[in-house]
Amino acid sequence: MAAMKPRTGDGPLEVTKEGRSLIMRVPIDGGGRLVLELNNDEAAALRDVLLEATEA
């Protein structure tokens, strides 16, 4: 049986390109990561929404 490790945020926010997709890994409270697969159009839309939300 494998040893159980405590789940942590597992590092910083990161994005990697895998094939035609972008894989975004976001650390979440309580441990673990949220993993999203985005195409270029979805990534651009996310960028635009984040820029709009932070320009206050």
Rosetta blueprint (number, residue, H / E / L):
1 M L
2 A L
3 A L
4 M L
5 K L
6 P L
7 R L
8 T L
9 G L
10 D L
11 G L
12 P L
13 L L
14 E E
15 V E
16 T E
17 K E
18 E E
19 G L
20 R L
21 S E
22 L E
23 I E
24 M E
25 R E
26 V E
27 P E
28 I L
29 D L
30 G L
31 G L
32 G L
33 R E
34 L E
35 V E
36 L E
37 E E
38 L E
39 N L
40 N H
41 D H
42 E H
43 A H
44 A H
45 A H
46 L H
47 R H
48 D H
49 V H
50 L H
51 L H
52 E H
53 A H
54 T H
55 E L
56 A L
